[in-house]
């Protein structure tokens, strides 16, 4: 028995990851045992409101039905990805586990902190001895201020987690075999340029017509937009005032608080939703049409290349990177991080600087794939992009660049102090 115990201890000592997993397991149990001891922080109400408004864009209603992004003013540009997922999960599991949704939200914030601990360990392990990385992670995990905030801070702790995760996954991109394969080969740009020039020159002019069709269709949608919005407004008015019509019956079934909500509120909401739908439809039709045609041209052009040249083409290298799951996961994590807080954009900048520093020009193609997936993920996880498009980034960055110093009060040792007078 003692020999078995000795062997088990030796196995533990030889694997820092195993020690970390044991520490995390204990940490999770400890968190579950004390999570009910924490009350709500002042930031939680607004964060849940933002998350609820974001979820409503996916057709998931968690409250705050009468509110929209405009009601949030500047704070609409605070990302909602993490809080949105946690709010949805809390609402889903609360009736199953018979635990208040607020308590589950607190444990969700704590889980993001645990994720940050794991990410920090693997990031630090790239630069120092694994045991030093383990010690660093445990010191980080047991910092009293961070540990306390891990349960009640809906903004800083999730940001800490997604930022660290983005950087960590980004620094592991080049550890995959697909990355090594792509670095070992060369792109034959002169011959590729010649062959593609010859191929595109052989295309008839009529082949360029499909490039303009999505643009024409999208323009048509925008021209008809005022008329469609007017029709939508009339339809909502008819449904509201005539509950015997088919539209009135449908509205009665969908709207649970019809009698207490004025007509103008429904008209405004409907017009806003319809305008957003038309904008998204036009964008998707335009981009979808161009992408479809572009893919057809690329596929045919790539097929006319010799096999040797195909293996030295840009498309071949992109396909290698697309088969790198670490790169795709890192890109999705980056997009999710941006959708949590815009300052996470600098996490991807750190990853880009690292890859460019180590691999120089060979890092350009994988960074293109990384950026593409990140943009798609950010667009998916942050519904405000559906309203403002790419200008969302500029609006959000401007907000945080001009962030005013905190001028409120702070509760410290049972007393409330002005922020600049905290002992």
C-alpha positions as CSV (number, residue, x, y, z in Angstrom):
1,X,0.0,0.0,0.0
2,X,2.8,2.4,0.9
3,X,4.5,1.6,-2.4
4,X,1.3,2.5,-4.3
5,X,1.0,5.7,-2.4
6,X,4.7,6.5,-3.1
7,X,4.2,5.9,-6.8
8,X,1.1,8.1,-6.8
9,X,2.9,10.9,-5.1
10,X,5.8,10.6,-7.5
11,X,3.3,10.8,-10.4
12,X,1.8,14.0,-9.0
13,X,5.2,15.6,-8.4
14,X,6.3,14.8,-12.0
15,X,3.2,16.5,-13.6
16,X,2.4,20.2,-12.7
17,X,-0.7,19.9,-14.9
18,X,-2.0,17.2,-12.5
19,X,-1.3,19.4,-9.5
20,X,-3.1,22.3,-11.2
21,X,-6.1,20.1,-12.0
22,X,-6.4,19.0,-8.3
23,X,-6.1,22.6,-7.2
24,X,-8.8,23.7,-9.7
25,X,-11.1,20.9,-8.5
26,X,-10.7,22.0,-4.9
27,X,-11.2,25.6,-6.0
28,X,-14.4,24.8,-7.8
29,X,-15.8,23.0,-4.7
30,X,-14.8,25.9,-2.5
31,X,-16.4,28.4,-4.8
32,X,-19.7,26.4,-4.8
33,X,-19.7,26.3,-1.0
34,X,-19.4,30.1,-0.5
35,X,-21.0,31.6,-3.7
36,X,-24.3,32.2,-1.8
37,X,-22.5,34.5,0.7
38,X,-22.0,37.2,-1.9
39,X,-24.6,40.0,-2.6
40,X,-25.1,41.8,-5.8
41,X,-22.6,44.5,-6.9
42,X,-23.7,47.9,-8.3
43,X,-22.6,46.9,-11.9
44,X,-24.6,43.7,-12.2
45,X,-28.0,45.3,-12.9
46,X,-26.8,47.3,-15.9
47,X,-24.6,44.4,-17.2
48,X,-27.6,42.0,-17.1
49,X,-29.7,44.6,-18.9
50,X,-27.1,44.9,-21.6
51,X,-26.9,41.1,-21.8
52,X,-30.7,40.7,-22.0
53,X,-31.0,43.3,-24.8
54,X,-28.3,41.4,-26.7
55,X,-30.1,38.1,-26.2
56,X,-33.3,39.6,-27.5
57,X,-31.6,40.0,-30.9
58,X,-31.3,36.2,-31.1
59,X,-35.0,35.8,-30.2
60,X,-34.2,34.9,-26.5
61,X,-36.1,37.1,-24.1
62,X,-34.8,37.3,-20.5
63,X,-36.6,40.5,-19.5
64,X,-36.1,44.3,-20.2
65,X,-38.4,43.8,-23.2
66,X,-39.3,47.5,-23.5
67,X,-35.6,48.5,-23.8
68,X,-33.3,48.6,-26.7
69,X,-29.6,49.6,-27.4
70,X,-30.5,53.3,-27.7
71,X,-31.7,53.2,-24.0
72,X,-28.2,52.3,-22.9
73,X,-26.7,55.4,-24.5
74,X,-22.9,55.2,-24.4
75,X,-22.9,52.0,-22.4
76,X,-24.4,50.1,-25.4
77,X,-20.8,49.9,-26.6
78,X,-19.7,47.7,-23.6
79,X,-19.5,44.2,-25.1
80,X,-22.0,41.6,-23.9
81,X,-20.6,38.2,-25.1
82,X,-19.6,36.7,-21.8
83,X,-22.5,38.2,-19.7
84,X,-24.9,37.1,-22.4
85,X,-23.8,33.5,-22.3
86,X,-23.9,33.5,-18.5
87,X,-27.3,35.1,-18.3
88,X,-28.7,32.6,-20.8
89,X,-27.1,29.6,-18.9
90,X,-28.4,30.9,-15.5
91,X,-31.9,31.2,-16.9
92,X,-31.7,27.7,-18.4
93,X,-30.3,25.9,-15.3
94,X,-31.9,27.8,-12.5
95,X,-35.3,25.9,-12.6
96,X,-33.5,22.6,-13.2
97,X,-31.1,23.0,-10.2
98,X,-33.5,25.0,-8.1
99,X,-30.9,27.6,-7.5
100,X,-31.6,31.3,-7.9
101,X,-30.4,32.7,-11.3
102,X,-28.4,35.4,-9.5
103,X,-26.4,32.8,-7.6
104,X,-25.7,30.9,-10.8
105,X,-24.5,34.1,-12.4
106,X,-22.1,34.7,-9.6
107,X,-20.7,31.2,-10.0
108,X,-20.4,31.9,-13.7
109,X,-18.2,34.9,-13.0
110,X,-16.1,32.7,-10.8
111,X,-15.8,30.1,-13.6
112,X,-14.4,32.8,-15.9
113,X,-11.8,33.5,-13.2
114,X,-10.9,29.8,-13.1
115,X,-10.5,29.9,-16.9
116,X,-8.1,32.8,-16.4
117,X,-6.0,30.8,-14.0
118,X,-5.7,27.9,-16.4
119,X,-4.8,30.3,-19.3
120,X,-2.2,32.0,-17.2
121,X,-0.6,28.7,-16.4
122,X,-0.2,27.6,-20.0
123,X,0.9,31.0,-21.1
124,X,3.6,31.3,-18.4
125,X,4.7,27.7,-19.1
126,X,5.9,28.9,-22.5
127,X,8.5,31.1,-20.8
128,X,9.5,29.5,-17.5
129,X,9.8,26.1,-15.9
130,X,6.3,24.4,-15.6
131,X,6.6,24.4,-11.8
132,X,7.3,28.1,-11.7
133,X,4.3,28.5,-14.0
134,X,2.2,26.5,-11.5
135,X,3.4,28.6,-8.6
136,X,2.6,31.8,-10.5
137,X,-0.9,30.6,-11.3
138,X,-1.6,29.6,-7.7
139,X,-0.3,33.0,-6.4
140,X,-2.6,34.6,-8.9
141,X,-5.6,32.5,-7.9
142,X,-5.2,33.1,-4.2
143,X,-4.9,36.9,-4.5
144,X,-7.6,38.0,-2.1
145,X,-8.9,41.0,-4.1
146,X,-9.2,39.0,-7.3
147,X,-10.7,36.0,-5.5
148,X,-13.4,38.3,-3.9
149,X,-14.2,40.1,-7.1
150,X,-14.4,36.8,-9.0
151,X,-17.9,36.2,-7.7
152,X,-19.5,39.7,-8.1
153,X,-17.6,41.6,-10.8
154,X,-19.4,41.1,-14.1
155,X,-17.0,43.2,-16.2
156,X,-13.4,43.1,-15.1
157,X,-13.1,39.4,-14.2
158,X,-14.6,38.2,-17.5
159,X,-12.5,40.6,-19.4
160,X,-9.4,39.3,-17.6
161,X,-10.3,35.8,-18.6
162,X,-11.1,36.3,-22.3
163,X,-8.0,38.6,-22.7
164,X,-5.7,36.0,-21.2
165,X,-7.3,33.1,-23.1
166,X,-6.9,35.0,-26.4
167,X,-3.2,35.6,-25.8
168,X,-2.6,32.1,-24.6
169,X,-4.3,30.4,-27.5
170,X,-2.6,32.8,-29.9
171,X,0.8,31.8,-28.6
172,X,0.0,28.1,-29.1
173,X,-1.0,28.5,-32.8
174,X,2.4,27.6,-34.0
175,X,2.6,24.4,-31.9
176,X,0.3,22.5,-34.3
177,X,1.7,20.2,-37.0
178,X,-0.2,22.1,-39.7
179,X,1.6,25.2,-38.9
180,X,5.0,23.4,-39.2
181,X,3.9,22.0,-42.6
182,X,3.1,25.5,-43.9
183,X,6.3,27.0,-42.7
184,X,8.4,24.3,-44.4
185,X,7.0,25.2,-47.9
186,X,7.3,28.2,-50.2
187,X,4.8,30.1,-52.3
188,X,5.8,30.4,-56.0
189,X,4.4,33.9,-56.5
190,X,6.0,34.7,-59.9
191,X,4.5,31.7,-61.7
192,X,1.2,32.0,-59.8
193,X,0.9,35.6,-60.8
194,X,1.6,34.7,-64.4
195,X,-0.9,31.8,-64.5
196,X,-3.7,33.8,-62.8
197,X,-3.2,36.8,-65.1
198,X,-3.5,34.5,-68.1
199,X,-6.6,32.8,-66.7
200,X,-8.4,36.0,-65.7
201,X,-7.5,37.5,-69.1
202,X,-9.2,34.6,-70.8
203,X,-12.5,35.2,-69.1
204,X,-15.2,36.9,-71.3
205,X,-16.5,40.3,-70.2
206,X,-19.9,38.8,-69.6
207,X,-18.4,36.8,-66.7
208,X,-18.0,40.1,-64.8
209,X,-21.7,40.8,-64.8
210,X,-22.5,38.7,-61.7
211,X,-20.2,41.0,-59.7
212,X,-22.6,43.8,-60.1
213,X,-25.9,41.9,-59.5
214,X,-25.6,41.7,-55.7
215,X,-24.8,45.5,-55.6
216,X,-27.9,46.3,-57.7
217,X,-30.1,44.0,-55.6
218,X,-28.8,45.6,-52.3
219,X,-29.3,49.1,-53.7
220,X,-32.9,48.2,-54.7
221,X,-33.5,47.0,-51.1
222,X,-32.3,50.3,-49.7
223,X,-34.5,52.3,-52.2
224,X,-37.6,50.3,-51.2
225,X,-36.7,50.5,-47.5
226,X,-38.8,53.6,-46.7
227,X,-41.9,52.0,-48.4
228,X,-41.4,48.7,-46.6
229,X,-41.0,50.5,-43.3
230,X,-44.2,52.5,-43.9
231,X,-46.1,49.3,-44.8
232,X,-44.7,47.6,-41.6
233,X,-45.9,50.6,-39.5
234,X,-49.4,50.4,-41.0
235,X,-49.5,46.6,-40.4
236,X,-48.6,47.0,-36.8
237,X,-51.2,49.7,-36.3
238,X,-53.9,47.5,-37.9
239,X,-52.9,44.5,-35.8
240,X,-53.0,46.7,-32.6
241,X,-56.3,48.3,-33.3
242,X,-58.2,45.3,-34.8
243,X,-57.7,42.2,-32.7
244,X,-60.1,40.3,-34.9
245,X,-57.9,40.4,-38.0
246,X,-55.3,37.7,-38.6
247,X,-52.5,40.1,-37.7
248,X,-54.3,41.2,-34.6
249,X,-54.7,37.6,-33.4
250,X,-51.0,36.9,-34.0
251,X,-50.0,40.1,-32.1
252,X,-52.3,39.1,-29.2
253,X,-50.6,35.7,-28.9
254,X,-47.0,37.1,-29.2
255,X,-47.4,40.2,-27.0
256,X,-48.2,39.3,-23.4
257,X,-48.4,42.9,-22.2
258,X,-50.4,44.3,-25.1
259,X,-53.0,46.3,-23.0
260,X,-50.3,48.1,-20.9
261,X,-48.0,49.0,-23.8
262,X,-48.9,52.0,-26.1
263,X,-49.3,51.6,-29.8
264,X,-46.3,53.9,-30.5
265,X,-44.0,51.6,-28.5
266,X,-44.9,48.7,-30.8
267,X,-44.6,50.8,-33.9
268,X,-41.2,52.0,-32.9
269,X,-40.0,48.6,-32.0
270,X,-41.4,47.1,-35.2
271,X,-39.9,49.8,-37.4
272,X,-36.5,49.5,-35.7
273,X,-36.5,45.7,-36.1
274,X,-37.6,45.8,-39.8
275,X,-35.0,48.4,-40.6
276,X,-32.3,46.2,-38.9
277,X,-33.6,43.2,-40.8
278,X,-33.4,45.0,-44.2
279,X,-29.9,46.3,-43.4
280,X,-28.6,42.8,-42.5
281,X,-30.4,41.2,-45.5
282,X,-28.8,43.7,-47.9
283,X,-25.4,43.2,-46.3
284,X,-25.6,39.4,-46.4
285,X,-27.0,39.3,-49.9
286,X,-24.2,41.6,-51.2
287,X,-21.4,39.8,-49.4
288,X,-22.9,36.4,-50.1
289,X,-23.2,37.1,-53.8
290,X,-19.7,38.3,-54.1
291,X,-18.2,35.5,-52.1
292,X,-20.1,32.9,-54.1
293,X,-19.0,34.3,-57.4
294,X,-15.4,34.8,-56.1
295,X,-15.3,31.2,-54.9
296,X,-16.5,29.9,-58.3
297,X,-13.8,31.9,-60.1
298,X,-11.1,30.8,-57.5
299,X,-12.0,27.2,-57.8
300,X,-11.9,27.1,-61.6
301,X,-8.7,29.2,-61.7
302,X,-7.1,27.0,-59.1
303,X,-8.1,23.9,-61.1
304,X,-6.3,25.0,-64.2
305,X,-3.0,25.1,-62.3
306,X,-0.6,22.2,-62.5
307,X,-0.5,20.0,-59.4
308,X,3.0,21.2,-58.5
309,X,1.9,24.9,-58.7
310,X,-1.3,24.1,-56.7
311,X,0.9,22.8,-53.9
312,X,2.7,26.1,-53.9
313,X,-0.4,28.3,-54.1
314,X,-1.8,30.7,-51.6
315,X,-5.0,28.7,-51.5
316,X,-3.1,25.6,-50.5
317,X,-1.4,27.4,-47.6
318,X,-4.7,28.9,-46.5
319,X,-6.2,25.4,-46.5
320,X,-3.4,24.2,-44.3
321,X,-4.1,26.9,-41.8
322,X,-7.8,26.3,-41.9
323,X,-7.0,22.7,-40.8
324,X,-5.1,24.0,-37.8
325,X,-7.7,23.7,-35.0
326,X,-5.6,25.8,-32.7
327,X,-5.7,28.7,-35.1
328,X,-9.4,28.5,-35.6
329,X,-10.1,28.2,-31.9
330,X,-7.7,31.2,-31.2
331,X,-9.5,33.3,-33.7
332,X,-13.0,32.5,-32.4
333,X,-11.7,33.2,-28.8
334,X,-10.4,36.6,-30.1
335,X,-13.7,37.5,-31.7
336,X,-15.5,36.5,-28.5
337,X,-13.1,38.6,-26.4
338,X,-13.7,41.7,-28.6
339,X,-17.4,41.1,-28.1
340,X,-16.9,41.0,-24.3
341,X,-14.9,44.3,-24.1
342,X,-13.4,46.2,-27.0
343,X,-10.0,46.6,-25.3
344,X,-9.5,42.9,-26.0
345,X,-8.6,44.0,-29.5
346,X,-5.1,44.5,-28.1
347,X,-4.9,40.8,-27.1
348,X,-5.0,39.9,-30.8
349,X,-2.4,42.7,-31.4
350,X,-0.1,40.9,-29.0
351,X,-0.6,37.6,-30.9
352,X,0.0,39.3,-34.2
353,X,3.2,41.0,-33.0
354,X,4.5,37.7,-31.7
355,X,3.9,35.8,-34.9
356,X,5.3,38.6,-37.1
357,X,8.4,38.8,-34.8
358,X,9.1,35.1,-35.0
359,X,8.0,34.2,-38.6
360,X,8.2,37.6,-40.4
361,X,6.3,37.6,-43.8
362,X,5.3,33.9,-43.4
363,X,2.9,35.0,-40.7
364,X,0.9,37.2,-43.0
365,X,-1.3,34.4,-44.4
366,X,-2.2,32.8,-41.1
367,X,-2.9,36.2,-39.6
368,X,-5.3,36.8,-42.5
369,X,-7.2,33.6,-41.6
370,X,-7.0,34.6,-37.9
371,X,-8.4,38.0,-38.6
372,X,-11.2,36.7,-40.9
373,X,-12.5,34.2,-38.3
374,X,-12.2,36.8,-35.5
375,X,-14.3,39.3,-37.4
376,X,-16.9,36.7,-38.2
377,X,-17.0,35.6,-34.5
378,X,-17.2,39.1,-33.2
379,X,-20.1,39.8,-35.6
380,X,-21.9,36.7,-34.4
381,X,-21.4,37.3,-30.7
382,X,-22.0,41.0,-30.5
383,X,-25.4,42.0,-32.0
384,X,-24.6,45.7,-32.0
385,X,-22.5,45.0,-35.1
386,X,-25.8,44.2,-36.8
387,X,-26.9,47.8,-36.3
388,X,-23.8,49.9,-36.7
389,X,-21.5,47.6,-38.8
390,X,-17.8,48.1,-38.6
391,X,-18.2,51.6,-37.2
392,X,-19.0,49.8,-33.9
393,X,-15.3,49.3,-33.4
394,X,-14.6,53.0,-33.8
395,X,-17.4,54.1,-31.5
396,X,-16.4,51.6,-28.8
397,X,-12.7,52.4,-29.0
398,X,-13.5,56.2,-28.8
399,X,-15.7,55.6,-25.7
400,X,-12.9,53.7,-23.9
401,X,-10.2,56.1,-25.1
402,X,-12.1,59.0,-23.5
403,X,-13.1,57.1,-20.4
404,X,-13.7,59.5,-17.5
405,X,-12.1,58.8,-14.1
406,X,-14.5,57.1,-11.7
407,X,-16.3,59.9,-9.7
408,X,-18.7,57.7,-7.6
409,X,-18.5,56.4,-4.1
410,X,-16.7,53.3,-2.7
411,X,-17.9,51.0,0.2
412,X,-14.8,50.3,2.3
413,X,-14.8,48.7,5.8
414,X,-18.5,49.3,6.2
415,X,-18.3,53.0,5.3
416,X,-19.0,54.9,2.0
417,X,-16.2,57.2,0.8
418,X,-15.8,59.4,-2.3
419,X,-13.5,57.6,-4.7
420,X,-10.7,60.1,-4.2
421,X,-10.8,59.8,-0.4
422,X,-10.6,56.0,0.1
423,X,-8.1,55.3,2.9
